[in-house]
């Protein structure tokens, strides 16, 4: 698979803020202040499932681990929810959501359970900057 012809799905573009590009994936932050929420999107045209990446699955696993550790260190959350769902956006993307025992939906899943609450501009920029710094080291 190739990055040629790849672009971020319009729904992801509308709902997220750019954090940085890693070797394989674009890292974006979900504009939902209810939960610290990152999404990794492999820059491979036509990838809809993990197996579509072939040998690059290992690289994605490494990026998931890197981003997960950064989000956990930044938020000191109790648990990370990591999932590739794709029912709304068919482009392969991995959600990494920080959860705390006291959050509004604990212990239920966050997907589709609460309406998104947009960050104020400064709050989103602080989160993006913190995650960029942690991921890039």
Residue pairs with C-beta under 8 A, 6 or more apart in sequence:
1 44
1 45
1 46
1 47
1 52
1 53
1 54
1 56
2 44
2 45
3 43
3 44
3 45
4 45
5 45
5 46
6 43
6 44
6 45
8 26
8 28
8 41
8 91
9 41
9 89
9 90
9 91
9 93
11 88
11 89
12 28
12 39
12 41
12 89
12 91
12 93
15 30
15 31
15 32
15 116
16 28
16 29
16 30
16 31
16 39
17 28
17 29
17 31
17 124
17 128
18 26
18 28
18 128
19 27
19 28
19 29
19 38
19 128
19 131
19 132
19 135
20 26
20 27
20 132
20 135
20 136
21 27
21 43
22 40
22 63
22 66
22 135
23 59
23 63
24 42
24 43
24 44
24 56
24 59
24 60
24 63
25 40
25 41
25 42
25 43
25 60
25 63
25 94
26 40
26 41
26 43
27 38
27 39
27 40
27 41
27 67
27 131
27 135
28 38
28 39
28 41
29 37
29 38
29 39
29 124
29 127
29 128
29 131
30 37
30 38
30 39
30 95
30 116
31 116
31 118
31 119
31 124
32 116
32 117
32 118
32 119
33 117
33 118
33 119
33 120
33 123
33 124
34 103
34 104
34 105
34 110
34 114
34 116
34 117
35 97
35 98
35 99
35 103
35 110
36 71
36 74
36 75
36 77
36 97
36 98
36 127
37 95
37 96
37 97
37 98
37 110
38 67
38 71
38 95
38 96
38 97
38 131
39 93
39 94
39 95
39 96
40 60
40 63
40 64
40 67
40 93
40 94
40 96
41 91
41 92
41 93
41 94
42 53
42 56
42 60
42 92
44 52
44 53
44 56
44 92
46 52
47 53
47 91
47 92
48 86
48 90
48 91
48 92
49 84
49 86
49 92
50 57
50 60
50 84
50 92
51 57
52 92
53 59
53 60
53 92
60 94
64 82
64 94
64 96
66 135
67 96
67 135
68 80
68 82
68 96
70 131
70 134
70 135
71 77
71 80
71 96
71 98
71 131
71 134
72 80
72 98
73 134
74 98
74 130
74 131
74 134
75 98
75 100
77 98
77 99
77 100
78 99
78 100
78 101
79 99
79 100
80 96
80 97
80 98
80 99
81 95
81 96
81 97
81 99
81 109
81 110
82 94
82 95
82 96
82 97
83 94
83 95
83 111
84 92
84 93
84 94
84 95
85 95
85 111
86 92
86 93
95 111
97 110
99 106
99 110
100 106
101 107
104 114
105 113
105 114
118 124
119 127
